[in-house]
Amino acid sequence: MTTNKEQKNKSDLLLALEQLEREKNIKREDVFKTITDSLVSALRKYFGKTAQIMAGIDPDTGEMAGFLVKKVSDPVITPELEITLAEAQVHQPDAKLGDDVHIPVPIQDFSRIAAQTAKQVLIQKIREIEKVRVYDEYKPREGEVVTGLVHHVAGRDIFVDLGKAEAILPFSEQIRREHYSVNQRVRAIIHRVDKENKGLQIVLSRASGNFLKALFEAEVPEISEKVIEILDVVRDPGFRAKVLVRSNSPKVDPVGACVGIRGSRIRVIMNELSNEKIDLIPYIEDTLTMIAKSFSPATVSSVKILDKEAKRAQIIVPDDQLAMAIGREGQNIRLASRLTGWEIEVKSEGQRSEDNKRTTDMAMQDLLKIDGIGAKVAETLITMNVLDIRTVAGLTEEELCSLEGIGEKTAQKIIAGAKKFLEENPNYGQAAAQEEAPKTEEVKNEPEKTEGK
């Protein structure tokens, strides 16, 4: 017969288990197994490692019971595992030789030890189950924007309370100019969810391109409706971003839709990102035009492909646009290169004029070394992009005669003089030939109004 106190304890156990099942989604059967395993472990320490022990819990009352399991034998060789028929029938009247008999053992002396062990195991079990539950809930939500409160700051990392779980906003995923305090609201994207040996980690990000993309999806209905696509995002978090957009409808301007009426849409996004400047770049299939557009808000005069295979290009900008094209500490050119995938060199029109003059002067000095070439002929050759003696030596008489001011005899004399010079100077132009750039392709970019905020 159980006392009222014992009945109360049993009720408390069942109530606690019901609460665990309700709040932590931990099944009562799992907790029963944890407790019985702990009780078996405690009893085994007393009865010996070889003893066969069973334990159970009444699911209706919560009453625990422990048993020694022994086989009915005659004679008894191993007392820890065997029992005589007479002794067995005391506990189980219908027992016969070969049967397993369950002998009740008092568990009161082991309840405290079992409770402590069960508590530790249960806490670990709860943590593991909680980890699995949180992982299963948040792993599919990677890429989703969430809002939480700063729980605490550890070093330069921020720990954020999401309600059902705690997440980390690492320093590498923060916007550098931002500072956080406890209980401050934080909006970020679930960057990734890792299940490691040391525990579950939900990593948030405010610095990733996906976060900016998600903000646009939230503010611009045309994006969620697939009328407008965001093809790429590159960022210098907190300072500047470039967003490549394309419209799937000829009636919808992708840049205008993202900006909104009087900048209403993009202003909300910029405020969320500590006033990060955002350049919206309309996608264009033509590579040269795309490179020019990527330098928004700077105006590009022309683009020249230096090496198509290596993806190297050069852009020319007006003198007053050079600083803007390069950006603070090279920020704009760096973002444009990342957006287009090209290595880009920037020069002003003044710098190009200086380079051209320097190249012309060097070519003039070089060509005047050839017998038969005077200043006027040298100017003509330079105009036709013939800039060195080796190129002159490779020309035919017909090609030279086609140039203004060069007759047949002059052409013969020039070619002979060039070949003679090369014979006398066999190492001429070798260093220059190694550094010679591939053939270039250039397109002028007509000034056009570009959208950028």
C-alpha positions, 0 to 999 in steps of 0.5 A: 500500500502506497502512502499519500506522500508517495502518491504525491511524488508519483503524481509530480513525476507524471506531471513533470513528464507531461510538461516535458512532453508538451514544452520540449516535445520529448516523449514520455517513453523516452524519459521512462527509458532514461530513468529505468536505465539509470536505475538499472545502472545503480542496482548493477553497481550494488549487485555486481556487473554480471547480475541480470537486472530489469527495471520499469515504471508504471505509466499510469502511476509513475511507480518504479520497480526493480528486479533481479532476473535469475534462472531456475537451476539445480544445482546452482553453480552461479548464485548471481545468475541462478536460483533454486526451484524452492527459492524461485517458487517463493517469488513465482509459485508456478516456476519450474526448472529453466524458467527466468524468475523476476525477483523484486528488489527494494529500490528505496536505497538506490532512488537517490543515486538513480535520481542523480544519474537519471537527472544528468542523463536526462539533461543530456538527453534533453539537450540532444533532443533539443539540438535535433529539434532546433536543427530540424526546424532551422536548417530548412530556414537557411536564407530566411530573414529573422528578427531577434534580441541581443542576448549577450556579447562575447568578444566581437561576436553577438549572441541573438535570442530568436525565441526558440533558439540562440543564434550567433552573429559572428564579427565576420558577418556584421556590418563594420560600422554597427555596434550592438547592445543587450536587448537591441533588436537585430534583423539578419538572415540565417546564413547557415545551420551547423550541427557540430560535435560541440553543439548546434550553431545557428549562424546569422549574417547581415554582411552577406549578399543574400541578406541584401537580396532578401531585403529587396525581395521583401520590399519589391513585390515584382521580385517575389513575383519573378517579374524582376530577377536579382542576378548578383549582389556584391557588397562592401557591407555598410558602405556600398553594394552593387545589385545586378537586376534584370526584368522579365517584362518589357513593361517593367523597368527593373531599376525603377521598380527597385528604387520605388516612387521617390526612392521609397523602396530603396530608402527602407533597405538602405536604412536597414543597412546603416545607409549603405549606398546601393548601385542598381545595375541593369543587366546587359548581354554585351560585355563591354557595355556591362563593364561600363554600367558596373561603374555606376555612379561614375560615367565611363567614356570607353571600354577596351578589352586588353585580354579576352581569355584572361578577362582583363579590360581597361576603362577610360573616364573623364578626368573629373570622374576618376576618383568616383570610378575608383572609389574610396580605397579602390572600393568602386573598381573592386566591386565592379570587378567582382560583379563582372568577373573581369580584372579592370584597369581605370584611367582618366582621359588625361592619363590616356592622352599622356600615355599616348603621347609617351608611346608616340614619342618612343615610337618616333625615336625608334622609327627614326633610327631606320635609314629612309624614315624621316619625321613625316614618314614616321608620323604616317607609320605611327598613325597606322599603329606601326610603332617599332622597327620589327613591325616595319621589317615585316611589312611588304613593299605594297603595304608601305606604298599604300601609305601616303607619301611613301613611294616604291623606292622609299619603301624598299629603302625603309624595309632594307634599313629596318632589316639591317638594323635588326641584323646589327641589333639581334636583341632588339625588342625582345623584352618588349615582345615578352610584355606585348599585350594581346590585341585589344578591342575597344568600344566608346560608351555614350554618356547615359544616365545610370541609376544608382543610390 
